[in-house]
Amino acid sequence: MNEIRRIMVVATDIKHSRETVHCGVSLAKKYDAELVVLHVEHDPFGANGWSCW
């Protein structure tokens, strides 16, 4: 069986991010793995101007 070495958690909003990151931290501790947290945020005023996705 393969070892778990890295865990990536993707957080998109504040409401659910705390739970998700907490779960990722628990798993990283359990498997002694590296934890990477990626926070994704939509920028409606990006390169293409105002957009609705």
C-alpha positions as CSV (number, residue, x, y, z in Angstrom):
1,M,0.0,0.0,0.0
2,N,1.2,3.5,-0.8
3,E,2.1,6.0,1.9
4,I,0.2,9.2,2.1
5,R,2.9,12.0,1.9
6,R,1.0,15.1,0.9
7,I,-2.5,16.3,1.5
8,M,-4.1,19.2,-0.3
9,V,-7.1,21.1,1.0
10,V,-9.0,23.5,-1.2
11,A,-10.9,26.2,0.6
12,T,-13.4,28.3,-1.4
13,D,-15.4,30.2,1.2
14,I,-15.1,31.2,4.8
15,K,-18.2,29.3,6.0
16,H,-16.9,25.8,5.1
17,S,-13.2,26.5,5.1
18,R,-12.7,26.1,8.8
19,E,-14.1,22.6,8.8
20,T,-12.2,21.6,5.7
21,V,-8.8,22.9,7.0
22,H,-9.4,21.2,10.4
23,C,-10.0,17.9,8.6
24,G,-6.9,18.4,6.5
25,V,-4.8,19.1,9.6
26,S,-6.1,16.0,11.4
27,L,-5.3,13.8,8.4
28,A,-1.8,15.4,8.0
29,K,-1.1,14.7,11.7
30,K,-2.4,11.1,11.5
31,Y,-0.3,10.2,8.4
32,D,2.7,12.6,9.3
33,A,2.1,14.2,5.9
34,E,2.7,17.6,4.4
35,L,-0.4,19.8,4.3
36,V,-1.0,22.3,1.5
37,V,-4.0,24.7,1.7
38,L,-5.2,26.4,-1.4
39,H,-7.6,29.3,-1.0
40,V,-9.5,30.1,-4.2
41,E,-11.3,33.4,-4.5
42,H,-13.3,34.7,-7.5
43,D,-12.2,38.2,-8.7
44,P,-15.1,39.8,-10.6
45,F,-12.9,42.7,-11.6
46,G,-10.1,40.5,-13.1
47,A,-8.5,40.9,-16.5
48,N,-11.8,40.5,-18.4
49,G,-13.7,43.1,-16.4
50,W,-17.0,42.4,-14.6
51,S,-18.1,38.8,-15.1
52,C,-20.7,36.5,-13.5
53,W,-18.5,33.4,-13.8
